[in-house]
Amino acid sequence: MKHQSVFYLLTRVAIILTAAFFFVAQADDKKRGKDPRAEKFRAAEEKIWSAVKAGKLSKDDAMKKLEGLKKEMFGDHDKKDWGGKKNPDIEVLKRQLEALKRENEELRKRLEKRKDR
């Protein structure tokens, strides 16, 4: 009886450790995953800088192109991640910030009134 419970316990521990290892390994793979937009940007950046080196493009024009490309690929990502709608988390945080500002102003007014007494 005791032998079976020890075996059962060891089996469960082995299964739990295997599952934990699997989830940790999977999380590490996601961290190392590459953003396809970043890869496209790097490729375009290399082409633009090679054109600058070849004398086909000025450095200022290259910087402008890169800025435009960056805005096109990465810009406004906080506003358009939700199918063209604004990110709800950011909107909630903005509303909370405004509420805190109002509350802070009210508290300052109350403090001023107490100082006047």
C-alpha positions as CSV (number, residue, x, y, z in Angstrom):
1,M,0.0,0.0,0.0
2,K,2.7,2.4,1.0
3,H,4.7,1.5,-2.1
4,Q,1.8,2.3,-4.4
5,S,1.2,5.7,-2.8
6,V,4.9,6.7,-3.2
7,F,4.9,5.5,-6.9
8,Y,1.6,7.5,-7.4
9,L,3.2,10.6,-5.8
10,L,6.4,10.3,-7.9
11,T,4.3,9.9,-11.1
12,R,2.3,13.0,-10.3
13,V,5.5,15.0,-9.6
14,A,7.0,13.9,-12.8
15,I,3.9,14.9,-14.8
16,I,3.7,18.3,-13.1
17,L,7.4,19.0,-13.8
18,T,7.1,17.9,-17.4
19,A,4.1,20.2,-17.9
20,A,5.9,23.1,-16.2
21,F,8.9,22.6,-18.4
22,F,6.7,22.5,-21.5
23,F,4.9,25.8,-20.6
24,V,8.2,27.6,-19.7
25,A,9.8,26.4,-23.0
26,Q,6.7,27.6,-24.9
27,A,6.9,31.0,-23.2
28,D,10.6,31.4,-24.1
29,D,9.8,30.6,-27.8
30,K,7.2,33.4,-27.8
31,K,9.6,35.9,-26.3
32,R,12.1,35.1,-29.0
33,G,9.5,35.3,-31.8
34,K,10.3,38.0,-34.3
35,D,7.9,40.6,-35.4
36,P,7.5,40.4,-39.2
37,R,7.0,44.2,-39.3
38,A,10.4,44.7,-37.7
39,E,12.0,42.3,-40.2
40,K,10.4,44.2,-43.1
41,F,11.6,47.5,-41.7
42,R,15.1,46.3,-41.3
43,A,15.2,45.1,-44.9
44,A,13.9,48.4,-46.2
45,E,16.3,50.2,-44.0
46,E,19.2,48.3,-45.5
47,K,18.0,49.1,-49.0
48,I,17.7,52.8,-48.2
49,W,21.2,53.0,-46.6
50,S,22.7,51.1,-49.5
51,A,21.2,53.7,-51.8
52,V,22.7,56.4,-49.7
53,K,26.1,54.7,-49.9
54,A,25.8,54.3,-53.7
55,G,25.0,58.1,-53.9
56,K,21.5,57.6,-55.3
57,L,19.9,59.1,-52.3
58,S,20.9,61.9,-49.8
59,K,21.1,61.2,-46.1
60,D,18.3,63.7,-45.4
61,D,16.0,62.0,-47.9
62,A,16.9,58.6,-46.4
63,M,16.0,59.8,-42.9
64,K,12.7,61.2,-44.1
65,K,11.9,57.9,-45.9
66,L,12.7,56.0,-42.8
67,E,10.6,58.2,-40.6
68,G,7.7,57.8,-43.0
69,L,8.1,54.1,-43.2
70,K,8.4,53.8,-39.4
71,K,5.2,55.8,-38.9
72,E,3.4,53.7,-41.6
73,M,4.5,50.4,-40.1
74,F,4.6,51.1,-36.4
75,G,3.1,54.5,-35.8
76,D,-0.3,54.9,-34.1
77,H,-0.2,51.2,-33.1
78,D,-1.8,52.1,-29.8
79,K,-4.8,53.5,-31.6
80,K,-5.3,50.9,-34.3
81,D,-4.6,47.6,-32.7
82,W,-8.3,47.0,-32.2
83,G,-9.5,46.9,-35.8
84,G,-9.3,50.7,-36.3
85,K,-10.8,51.4,-32.9
86,K,-8.8,53.0,-30.1
87,N,-7.2,50.7,-27.6
88,P,-9.7,50.3,-24.7
89,D,-7.1,50.0,-22.1
90,I,-5.6,53.4,-23.0
91,E,-9.0,55.0,-23.1
92,V,-9.7,53.7,-19.6
93,L,-6.4,55.0,-18.3
94,K,-7.0,58.4,-19.8
95,R,-10.4,58.6,-18.2
96,Q,-8.9,57.5,-14.8
97,L,-6.2,60.1,-15.2
98,E,-8.7,62.9,-15.8
99,A,-10.8,61.7,-12.8
100,L,-7.7,61.8,-10.6
101,K,-6.8,65.3,-11.9
102,R,-10.3,66.5,-11.0
103,E,-10.2,64.9,-7.6
104,N,-6.8,66.4,-7.0
105,E,-8.1,69.9,-7.9
106,E,-11.1,69.4,-5.5
107,L,-8.7,68.3,-2.7
108,R,-6.6,71.4,-3.3
109,K,-9.6,73.6,-3.0
110,R,-10.7,72.0,0.2
111,L,-7.2,72.4,1.6
112,E,-7.2,76.0,0.7
113,K,-10.5,76.5,2.5
114,R,-9.1,74.9,5.6
115,K,-6.1,77.1,5.5
116,D,-8.3,80.2,5.4
117,R,-10.1,79.3,8.6
